[in-house]
Amino acid sequence: MKSKNREPYLLDCSGKPLDLREKPAVMGILNITPDSFSDGGAFQEAGGETDIDLAVACALSMLKNGATIIDIGGESTRPGAEKVLAEEEIRRTIPVITELRKKTDALISIDTYKAEVAEAALRAGAQIVNDISGFTFDDGMPGVCSKYHAAAVLMHTPAVPGTLKWSTETQAGERNIMTLLASFFQQAIMKAECAGVHDVILDPGFGFGKSVHENFTILGNLGRLLKLGRPLLAGVSRKSFLGHAIRKPGEPEPPPKDRHDATTAAQAIALLNGAAVIRTHDVRAAADTAAVVGAIENIGE
């Protein structure tokens, strides 16, 4: 049974279907980076080389625990992160994608805003491009996605990652964040359609250049973006705005690893408000959350 807040979508990802008609999908995060905000360096050996076997084993474990998509990234997009050249991003990610593809036919996503990296990943077996810029940082990205018939996640971010700041209490002026997102996505969808990319997912970009107030505004009003006619992705996992909400008076924000319960709560809210894909570090918890929300949605059906 589909949610009253979710439309049934069946996406073509380079010839492999992503079926969102019956239930939402869980996207497991696999960061092949030394400096991601929550799990940087998890797959690095001494000397900085990637432990490919460990990374692949982690991906397979996520699939076993309920992930539908493995999202592999080679550049941290946390606030203050250093820019990584395309060559280095390819060096980090492609061997993992290649080995993972040998062991599973599951959907693989490449988390990049560089067309060169996306093409290398798609050649290696990825079927989805997760572009944090929503096709705004690299003019070649729509063409690459079209060439390989890849699906695309189009995320909203107001600036390149290195210039972003962590979520704070201060609102970004007097802007209406939901209106801004709707306008951004309308343009992104048009750009994708013009390039022949018809299978897209929209990601509002929780934590990317948005205040705490704006992040919670998006979370509570996510359903308003459903009118755009595309499935929605919620990437709230361990984000700073959740740490701000659960912070005890007089204490600093809990570190990312201590935001597990807050993440689960936010994911449940996102699902109830129409999210079709949950991007997460904790796959089993997200899959269980989706199952509980699904049980509520199906009452009386």
N, C-alpha and C positions, 0 to 999 in steps of 0.2 A: 504494500500500500504506500502511495506517495504522500509526503507531507502536504498539508493544506497550504504551507508556505513555500514549498519547493515545486518547481516544474520538473517534469520528467525529461531528462536529456540523455541522448546517446551520442557520444563524440567519437569521431574517427581520428585515431592517433597513429599516423603513418600505417594505416591498414589494420591496426588493432583497436578494438572498441573499448571505450571507457563508459561503462553502463551506469548511469546515475538515475535510472528510472525507478528502481525499487528502494535504494538506500544510498546514503552518502558514502563517499570514498575517503579513506585515510591515506594521506601522503606522508611517508616517513622521511625525516631529514637525515641526510648523510653528508656531513661537512668534511671535505678533504682539505682542511685548512689548519694552519697553526694558531689562528687568532680569532675564530668565531666566538661570539660573546658567551655561549653556553658550553660548547663542546670542542673548542679549538684544540688541535693537537692530539685528538683521540686516536688517530690512525698514523701517527708519525713515529718512525723508528729513529734511533740515534743517528745523527747526521742529517736529519730532515727528510729522509726518503719516506714514501708512503708504504705502510704495511698493507699491501693489496689484499692479501688473504684475510686479514682481520676486518678490513672494510667490507669485503664481500660477505664474510660470515655475519657481520652485523646486519647487512641488508637482507640476507636470507632469513635471519631471525625476525626482522621486522615484518617480512612477508608472512612468516608463520604466525605471527601475533596479530595479524589482521590488516596490514598495509596493502593497499591496492597499487600504490605508486611509490617508487623510491626516487627522491629528489636529491640529486648529487650536485654539490657546489664546490668550486675550487677557489673562490674569493670571498672573504668575509665582507658583509655589507653592514656590519655594526657601525655605530657612530665613531668616527675617528680612525676607521680602518684604513690601512695603506692600500693604494691602488696596486693591482696585480696585472702584469702584462699578459696578453692572450697566450703567449707561448708557455708561460708558467702555469696558467690555469689549465691549459691542455695537458701539460705534463702531469699535473696532479689528478685530473679526472678521467682521462681517456683510458688508462690502463684498468681502472676500477670498472668503468662501464663495459669494457671489452670482456673482462673476466666474469662479471656478473651476468652478461648476456649469454655466456656459455652455459650458465647454470640455471637460468630461468627465462621464461618468456613473458614475465610480468612487465608492466609498464615502467619505463625509466624516464625520468625528467632531468634535464640539465638546467641548473640554476645559474644563468648567466645573462648579461646584457650585451655581450659581444657576439656579433654574427660569426666571426671566425671560430670562436669556441663552440657556438651552437652547431655549426656545420660539422665540425670534427666529431662532436658528440652524436649527432644524428647518423653520421656515417658509421659510427662504432656500435649503433644499435639503440640509441635513445629515440623516443617517439614524441616527447613533449618538451617544449622550451618554456622555462619559467623565467620571464623577463621582468625584473623589478621596475624597469622604466616604462613598461607598457608601450614598447616600440618607439621610445623617444630619444634614447641615447645613441643608437646605431641605426642609420638609415637602411643598412643592408639586412637587418633582422627579418622584416616581413618577407622579403624575397627568399631567404634561406628556409623559413618555415614553409612557405608555399612550395618550394622545390622538392622538399622531402615529405610533403603532405602531413606535416607535424601539427599537433594541437599546440595552442599557446596559452600560457597564463599571463594575463596582462595586469600588472600591478601598478598602483599609483605611488609615486614618490616625487616630492617637489624638487629634489636636488640629488647630485651624485653622492654616494654613500659617505665618502670621507668628510663631507661638509655638514652632515646631519648631526643632530644632537639627541641625547636621550630624552624621553618624554618628561615634561615638567608640568607643574601646576599651571604655568602661564599659558593662556590661549594665544594662538598665533593671530593676533589682531582680532577683528570682528567678523572674520569670514564665516560663511555658512559651509561647514565641511561637507555636508551631504550634497548640497548644490554643486560644490566644487568637484566632488567625486563623480557625480552624474555627468557633468560637462566633460570632464577628462575622459571618462569611459566612452561617451558617445563619439568623441574624436578618435579614440583608440580603436573602437570597433570599426569605424569607417575606414581607417588606415588599413586594418587587417583585411576587411572585405575587399578593398580595392586591390590588394595584393593577392587575393585568392585564398586567404586564410579564414576559413569559416567556422572552425571548431575552436572557440576561445572560452576561457574561464576568466572571470574578473576577480581581482584581489584588491581590496581597499588599502592594503599596506599598513596594517596596524604597526604603530611604533616608528614609522618612517616620516620624520619631519612633522609630527603631530603632537599636540599637547595631550596630557592625561585626559583632560575634559573632552577633547576631540575624539580620542580613542574610545572612550566609553560612550560617546554620542554615536559613533559608528556602530559599536557593538549592539547598542539598544535599538538602533534604527536600520540595521542591516537589510531588513526586508524591503525597505524603500528602493533598494537597488535592483530588486527583482523585476521591476518594470522595464529594465534594459533588455530583458529577454535572453540572458546568458546565465549559466551556472556561476555561483559565487564560491570563492575560496576564503577561508578564515585562517590566518596565520598568527594566532595569538600566543603560541607556545612560549612560556617562560619570559614573556616580554616585560620590559621595565614598567609599563603603566600598571601591570598587575602587582608588581612589587610595591609600587607606590600605594596602591589601595590596601594592601595587607600589612603595611609597615606599622609597627607599634610606636606610640608616641615617644619621642626622644631617642629613637633608634634609627639606624640607617635602613635603607631598603634591603630586604632579604636578597641574597644572591640568587642567580637563576635556578640553581638546583633546589632551592627551597620554595619555589613558586609552583610546585607540582599541583597542589590542591586548587590554587587559584586558576591555574591553567585549565584544569578539568571543569571548573565552574564556568569559565568564560567560553569554553568549547561547547558546553551544553546550551548556553544562551545563544551562541552563534547558530547552532543547529536548529534550535527552536525558531530562530528568526530567518531560516531559509538557506543557511550555508549547505552547499552540496559537496564540498571538499574541505577536510580539516588537515592542515599541515602541522606536523607535530614532531617533537623529540621523543615523546612517550607513546608509542604506537598502541600498546595493549590498553592503556588507560583511555586513549581516544576511541579505540574500537569499542570498548565497553560502554563508554559514554554515548556513542552513536546508537548502540543496541538499546540502551535504556530509553533514550529519546525516541527511538523508533517504536518501542513498546507503548509509549504514551500516545504517540501520533496515531497508532493503529487502533486505539480503543474505540469501539463502536463501529468500526468499519465492517 
